[in-house]
Amino acid sequence: MALATEHATHTAHSMTVRALRPFYGRRQAVQAVNLDVRPNEILALIGPSGCGKSTVLRCLNRMHEAIPYARAEGAVKLDAIDIYDPRIDATLVRRKIGMVFQLPIALRTRSIYENIAVGLRLGGIRNKAELDARVEKALRDANLWDEVKDKLALSGLALSGGQQQRLSIARTIAVEPDVILFDEPCSALDPISTLKIEELLLQLRERYTIVIVTHNMQQAARISDRTAVFMVERTGDLPIGVLVEEGPTGEVFATPTDSRTEAYISGRVG
């Protein structure tokens, strides 16, 4: 069984999460999670530190299992394909479900151009003209081209933090994933850079399905279509994350159905 690798047009995709249970060794980190990630929507995962939202995010493209002794049980489907099917190559999953991390990642030994071209080459593209076109398109799509078009040979480290994060996004979208995961993409950025990233995410939503983990509740309220709220409970002496509520962002923030959500949003816990 294989994930599709070519698309006639870039159509947004859905994800279905059922009874997902992440483990670190023998310890279950989060109670069973059921979520629907809808096409062309931004789903925000919010909650206090230690509630498991980043762990759940990493399970959505099998990055969780890259951690020693970590594993996940349950089903995570990209459209109709279970990405945890043993016949599915985890490397291909991570190409089709891209991820942008908390801190900007500019490959230290590579130029701005090569930061993007390296992933394209791994995908089999060798033609220089095609590489040039794909690099430019990715940088344009990340709203970065005009700022870097005359310095593509410079190291990615020559860019500001906000520019490096947009370079990370450009590198992710260059390989045309089906879904993009963002783990606290603005936590290390100033307000102006954060605004640029948020504007970019709203633009990308027109083409991609997006899941974002954020500690910034205002950010979730500004850009997400739906919000999932995680909290921490205790099983004996051990904490465990639990999904307590999920729904349209406006409803979750204005009229939460779970008292724990209301307490978190109002700042009484967290």
N, C-alpha and C positions, 0 to 999 in steps of 0.2 A: 504494500500500500504506500502511496506517495502523495505528498501535498502538491497541489498545482503550482507550477513555477512560472507560467506565462499567463498574461491577461490581455484579451483583446482591448478592453477598456479598463480603467482603474475603478472598479466598483468596490464600495465599502463592504466589509464582511462583519459577521456576527460571531459572538462567542457565547457558549452555554456552559456554565459551571454547575456541576451537580455533586453534592456530598464530598466536596474537596476537603481533605484533611491533611495538612502539612505536619511533618514530624521532623524533629531534630533528635536523631538516635531513637530512643524508645519514647521520648516525650512528645505528646501531641501539642503543637503550638497554637492551633486555632480549631475551634469546634467546626463541624461540618458546614461548609459554605455553599449556598445555592445562589447564583447570580446569572442574570441575562445581560450581556453586553450587546447593545443594539447598534446596527449600522449607522454610520454618520452621526454618532452621538459621542459626547464626552461624559464618561462615568468617573466621578471623583470618589476616592476612598479616603475617608477621614476618621479621626479618632485619636485618643491620647497615645503617648509613646508606649511601646510594648504591647499594643493591642493586636499586632499581627498583620497590619495592612500591607506593609512592604513584603512580608513573607508571602501573602496571598498573591500580590502582584508578580513576584518572581516565579510563582507556580504557573502563571498564565503563559509563560514561554519556556518553562522547564529550566530556568536559571537556578531555581531552588536546589535542584539535585546536583548542581555543580559544587555545593558546599559539602564538605566531608560529613558523612553519616546522615545527611538530610535526604528526605524522600517525601513523596506525596501519594495519597490514595484518593480515589474518586475519579470523576470524569471531567475533562476540560475539552470542549469541542470547538474547533475553528470551522465554522459552518457545520458540516455534517461529519467531520473527521475528528476523532478523539486523538489529541496530540500525545497522549500517554500510551497509545497503542504500541506494543513492543516492536512492531514493524516500522514505526516512524522514526526517522533519524532526528535526534535532538538538535543537531546543527542546523538542519533545514528548518525546523520549527522556529529557531531563533532568528533565522533570516526572514521568515514570513511574519513573525510577531516581534518587531523590533523594540529596542529598549533604550531609553535615554536616562542616564543616572543622575544622582543628586549633584555631584560635582562635575563641572565641564571636563571632558576627556579629550585633550588634544594630544595625539600620539607624539611623544617627545622627539622621536628621531625622524619625523616626517613633515613635509611642507604642508601648507593649507591644501594644495592640489592633491597631494598623496594621501592626506587624511581621508579623502573621499574616494579617490581612485583605487585604493587598496581593496576595499570591499567589492568594487566592481570587477576588479581583476580576479578576485577569488570566485566571483560568479561566472567567470569564463570570458569576460570582455577583454580583448587584446588590441583591437583596432584603435589607433591614436585619435582619429577624428571622432569616433563614437565615444571614447573616453572623455575627450574634451567637451563634447556636447552634453554628456550625462553629468559631468562635474558642474558645468555652468548651470544646467537646469536645476540641480539639487541646491546650489547656492542661491539661485533666484527664488526657488520655492521656500527657502529658509530666510528670505529677506536679507541676504548677506552679500550678494554678488556685487552691488555697487560699492560696498565698503572694502572689498578685498580683490577686485578684478585686476588691479595693478600690482598686487603683491602675492600672487599665488605661490611663488617659490619660497616665501618666508615660512618659518616655523609656525605652526598653529599656536605656539606659546607666545608669539608676538601679539596676539589678539587680547582684547580685554576679556574679563570673565563672561560678560554677556555675549560677546561675539563668539567665544569658545563654545558656549552652550548652543548657540545657533549653528556653529560648525558641527557639533555633535548631532544635532537634529538633521542637518544636511547629510551627514554621513549615513544616518539611519534611513532617511527617505530615498537616498540615491539608489538603493537596491530594491525599491518599490515593495515594501512589506504590505501585508494585509491589515495589520493592526499595529498601533504604536503604544507602548507603555512608557509612562513617565514617572520616575521615582523622585519626588521633591525637586523638580528641575529648577526652581527659583530660590531655593533656601539659602544659597550662597551669593545671591545677586542683589544689587541695589534696586530701589523702586523703579527707576527708569528702565533698567534692563529687564526687570520683572514684567513691566507693562508690555515691552516688545515681545517677550516670550508668550504672554497671554494673547496678544493680538495674533501672533503666529499660530498658536494652537486653534484659535477660532477659524483661521483661514484653512488650516490643515483638516479640520473637521469636515469640510466640504468634500474631501477626497478619502479620508481615513476614518476608521473607528479608533477611539482614543480612550485609554484608562490612565488616570493620574492619581498618584498618592500625594496628598498635601496636608501639611499642618496648618496651613493658612485657610481658615474657614471663609474669609472674605473672598479669597481666590476661588474657592469651590463655588461660592454663591455667584461670582461674576461669570465664570466660564463654563460650568458644567451643566449638562442637561438633566442628569440623574446623580444622586449621591447615595453612597452606601456608608453607614456609620458602624464602626467597630468599637468595642469597649473591652475592658479587661475584667475577667472574673477569676475566682480562685477555686481550684479543685484540690482540696487538702491544702498543702503549703505552696503549691505551684500555681503561677498565673497561667491563664489560657485566654486567647482572644476569642471574641464571639461577635458575629454579625447581628446587630440588634434591630437594624432598620434599613430599608432601601426604597427609594422612590424618586419621583420628580423633585429636583432640587428646591424649587419654590415651596413645595409642600413640606419637605423634610425640615426646612429652616423656619417656615411660618407656623406650621401646625404638625409638629412631630407626634407620632403615635406612641412612642416609647418614652417613658419618663427619663431614661438614661440619656437619650438623645437630647432632650430639652435641657437637662442639667449640663451636658457637655457644651452645647451651643451657647448657653447663657453664661458659661464660664464658671459654673459652680463645681465642676469636676474637670480634671485634665491636667 
